[in-house]
Amino acid sequence: MLALEEVIYSTIIVPLIAFLPAFMAYGIACFRGDLLYHWDSAKREVIIQNLEFVLGTQLSSKVRIRVARDYFRVLSCEGIDIVRLRLNGKANAFVEIRGLENLKEALAKGRGAILCGAHFGALVSFTCSFLGARGFPITLMRRNGGIVRNAWLTHLNIASRLADHYLKGIVQPKLGSAVQVAKILQQNEVIAIIIDTLPIVRSHPSQAVLVDFLNGKAYLFPGVTTIAKFTGAPILMNFARRSPDWRHQVIEISPPIMMDGDTRTIFARCVTAVDAAIRRDPSHWRPWGRADLKDTFVNSFYTQ
Amino acid sequence: MEWTINTYISNDLVTNPELLPIKNDTNLLDTGILDSLSMLRLVFFLEERFRVKIGAEELIPDNFATIDDICDLIHIKTRK
């Protein structure tokens, strides 16, 4: 039933309500998010348990419940963002970009730029598309599926297909992808990379390194810093977060990450930025919904 | 050409000394010598050293599994 609801919402409801005034469109999206919070008890409990496992007593139980509710709201709003962006750029009035000069200054130096982020808010689907719609040549590195994990649902999901419209291209993580990324940067274009892909600890690939992350330690892939050091492209941390009214968003682009030190040191700075973004707006972090999130941490708040 | 590529890979990409010496038919992918990031360095080396351009569609395991495969690729590109 939940899968059917997702199909109906993504393929029928989102395209329809996106035409409505923003307060109505996002109001309906939030209402749907609240319904999901109540219906999808399994996922709700996974989110709440993961919040407790990782953040422990840093969040009260009341706040964990609110974060879990907001998690579903964020998911519901995302498709609206994309469709409204596609409809004559209607999203523009509701999106503020802070730090755009950092991206422009990076590209002015001719070595491209790396937008580094996380599975946070609407980065994968919206932020890159929004910047792409403003004329920045952005290639996104991601696996197939985009904002919708189910492959067949992706084909049906209008928002998912529209999200790629303003992207220059997509590079899938596989052998040779680093070469593709480097060549794109050489053309003075922009690559968007997500660095919080958490592998299961017991089967982590050799390329992953153990880093401090969210009160514990987890394996993450530092390839972004290797590519940055190789090409000379600056790394700009990039996050999108919703305002309390759920309609407005802020896209933040940081100044370049300091590149002194070895790859691991530089990568740690990127991870610290991701960590801070998650703590500030925990409801925006997608991996809370992972049933196996506990298996991706070497230790946690409670095992320290 | 084989010697040049073998020397570069042995000196610059192999991080586990137990894998040395590598033969021209050693599987670079299965042994972990080549991954996406080390391939980055290798491809840029090949392009500069042999004055070729390697396209995205050529970045496939068949072309980089062994040093022999890499040489075959370079031979094809330099013949064009």
Interface residues (C-beta under 8 A of the other chain):
Chain A: P173 K174 L175 G176 S177 A178 V179 Q180 A182 K183 S206 Q207 G223 T226 I227 F230
Chain B: L29 G32 L34 D35 S36 L37 M39 L40 R41 V43 F44 I54 A56 L59 I60 P61 F64
